Amino acid sequence: MAAKITAGKALRQLPLGSKDASKLLRALSSSASQGRSWVDHPQDTDFPLQNLPFGVYSSSRNSARCATAIGDYAVDLSALANAGLLANLPFDARSVFQKPSLNAFMALDRKAWRATRARLTELLEAGSDSSLKQDEALRKAALRPLQEVTMHLPAEIGDYTDFYSSREHATNVGIMFRGADNALQPNWMHLPVGYHGRASSVVVSGTPIVRPRGQLQADNDDPDKGSVYGPSRLLDIELEMGFFVGGPTPQLGRPITMEEAEDLIFGVVVMNDWSARDIQKWEYVPLGPFGAKNFGTTISPWVVTLDALEPFRCATSAGKQDNPVPLDYLKDPAYGSYDVQLEVDLTNKEGATTTISKSNFRNMYWNMKQQLVHHAVTGCNMRPGDLLGSGTISGQDQGSYGSMLELTWRGRDEIKLTDGSIRKFLQDEDTINLRGFCTSDGNARIGFGDCSGKILPAGAYDGVKAEPESIAKDFSKMTLYTYWRSGASWRVRTALAFHGVQHEQKFTHLLKDGGAQKTEEYKKLNSMAQVPSLVFEDSEGKSHSIAQSVAIIDFLDGLATSAGRPTLIPPADGPAGAVRRAQALQITELINSGIQPLHNLANMVAIKSAKDSSGAEVDGKGFATDRTKTGLEALEKLVSQTAGTFAVGNEVTIADVYIVPQVYSARRFGVDMEAFPTLLRIEKACSELPFFKAAHAENQPDSE
């Protein structure tokens, strides 16, 4: 075991892309093929120890976070980083993995990716580093069953490009539309043909796809008769693989070379580039597909690295490129692909599932490296998180075709499903699931997970508002009486922004003209003459006013709970949840009762003379400063015992909502905050979140 770990560490130091690195990767994969994780999983899992892909998930307890997968579990990388288990990686793992996408990780170099997988292997392998295995609390926090999490796109995709690189597919389509003698266009064998797609409509597996509508040729035999508007009748799939760009990519104007291309490929996903063939027929001349391809592209959520695929390198179906020989910049000395078996399942609304195609990623003429190099040959700058699609992957026999256009040969033939029904193209309520996996003797199975989507009828979302329904939908005239520098108002502003509750603000200056909060009119809303006050009407027109920040936040959380949305006060779901809730409320109450009232404006004015903790005579402000410092000392000790990324673990709670304004106030009173590193770290983590930014005192319209 020790020898294997040493080899893994040595691998991090190897020159990227070197033959020695490839050989060692194969040797390690072969020797580890029988190695098991201490995390129990089926033998045929897509995600064994040898895979360790990367993705992004959220759960009922956690916001979106970077993860890897082992067996049937997602592993929270931010939790591991916050626990110090990734401290020796060659980058700031805590900062990189607390983000809701993999872009920051993708922007690192391949040495960093390899070092991360090597460290994760140590933590998850049976008989290796037991730091995670033996820490029950961390194990429960970091490992989440896949069936309980929601997967997200792994990256914020800046640009998406789709290629047309399977010779078998291109030949089939060419024969259909131009005849066998002119199947391939003259340029096809000389360069990877591609076009720019639409990144905004790339979605993660499980996202429904609405049947697109657009212009259709009115008469299939006579284009001169113009077009009609309607839903696509020839809705199709395209079986593809996609890869994400990563690494420190060259600047605009400098092409990517073949030598460096592989080190700029972060990893691979399965991809379905849905297509509307009838819309495409009418629109594609002369600039290619547009609306026919921009309504949805589905990808599998887990990004599998090239290192995990290394044992499955293979020749392409073409074998070699010698007629013609590619231009020098496209020549790949290690020309080949990967033996990834691909399958397409169609499940109809009755629940019958049929595997309608089986293909393989080896059926590529132009490989990923060549696609990337050609994309950048003009000096086009690539960015981490860019997605490139392989194009439809078809084999030589009909059962391996990667589109229904080919499987039915342009609608001439029928696809028979297991329940006796037939398809030529997709019908409403059909679900398509693409699967990819690698298997070979002596190596662990490497899979990609599902890439699925269900077809909804055209117009399924017509009339649906873009924004989710407000948790406060049953109330109207929601108004917050607030003052920009009031800590209590600040807390409520944060909670309203967190829950996305639209409201009006009425600015209540606490100093001008004796204080607007002291007027008799305002005291009808808040008998303590304080801010904030939240005023609204219910569905029957009855007016309500709630004062005190804890009460307002609890009210908003109650609405969120009813709507199935996240809350700021942790739910007491089980023993662990009850403890977490108590911890968050303990921090909240320490600030709310033990610190903040002592520098309340009314109290400072009322205190003319007092003694501080050293016995010195001070005025009201001096007393507030002294007691604030004393309170923060207690708060720092308390929070340091519960903190992860935030005050209580790795998700925002009411405790963070109270800490941020308190830290701001402490600075205003001249407290040296360098003595409170945990509070400063939490303040910084919160400052990156949009709802904290929106609520910040200095971002308010009434700030001075």
Secondary structure, DSSP 4 states (H G I P E B T S, - for coil): -HHHHHHHHHHHTSPTT-HHHHHHHHHHHHHHTT--BSS---TT-S--TTT--EEEEE-SS--SEEEEEETTEEEEHHHHHHTTTTTTSSS-HHHHHTSSSSHHHHTS-HHHHHHHHHHHHHHHBTTS--TTTT-HHHHHHHEEEGGGSEEE-SS----EEEE---HHHHHHHHHHHH-GGG-S-TTTTTS--EEE--GGGEEETT--EEPPEEEEESSTT-GGG-EEEEE-SSEE--EEEEEEE-SSPPPTT-PPPHHHHGGGEEEEEEEEE-EEHHHHHHH-TTT--STTTSS-EEE-SPBBPHHHHGGGEE--TT----TTPPPGGG--TT--EE--EEEEEEE-TT--EEEEEEEETT--SS-HHHHHHHHHTT-PPP-TT-EEE------SSGGG-SSHHHHTTTTTS-EEPTTS-EESS--TT-EEEEEEEEEETTEEEEEEEEEEEEEEPTTTTTT--SSPPPTTTT-EEEEEEE-TT-HHHHHHHHHHHHHT---EEEE--SSGGG-GGGSHHHHTT-TT--S-EEEEE-TTS-EEEEESHHHHHHHHHHHHHHTT---SSPP--HHHHHHHHHHHHHHHHHHHHHTGGGG-HHHHHH---EE-TTS-EE-HHHHHHHHHHHHHHHHHHHHHHHBSSSSSBTS--HHHHHHHHHHHHHHHTT--GGG-HHHHHHHHHHHTSHHHHHH-GGGSTT--
